[in-house]
Amino acid sequence: MLEFGNEIKCELLGKFIIENEYDIVTVRQTIRQFAKDAGMGIVDQTRITTAVSELFRNMYNYAGGGEVLIERGEVENHNALIVTCIDKGPGIENLELAMSDGFTSGMGMGYGLPGAKRLVDRFEILSKVNEGTSVRIMKWK
């Protein structure tokens, strides 16, 4: 499993598995509620919910699902909601290309990863072919 460094002090709010489309909806709603509980306005709630929708859809379509960690912590002097998506899928061969608008492996419009990145305050991605992909996003309160 690809893991990010532990430089951020966080509190785990929940750990979820994405195995089907119902899980996508359920976990997305859970994240929206955590964003609301954190004091985010409706626009930021919508931004993080839209970003995770893209990530969950990718995880489901390309890797058959995966694991989602929801945390809160302080990042760059901001209170943040932190969502990490971890899969054990095929990985992304060319991250630079995958992060460019319009690139698709054939299943979508090519705006998922770069679109998700634009919606959050911090976006990190690790991927290794034949091992999987981990994406961590953060939205400040």
Beta strands, then each sheet from edge to edge (+ up, - down):
strand 1: 10-18
strand 2: 66-75
strand 3: 78-87
strand 4: 122-128
strand 5: 132-140
sheet 1: 1+ 2- 3+ 5- 4+
end
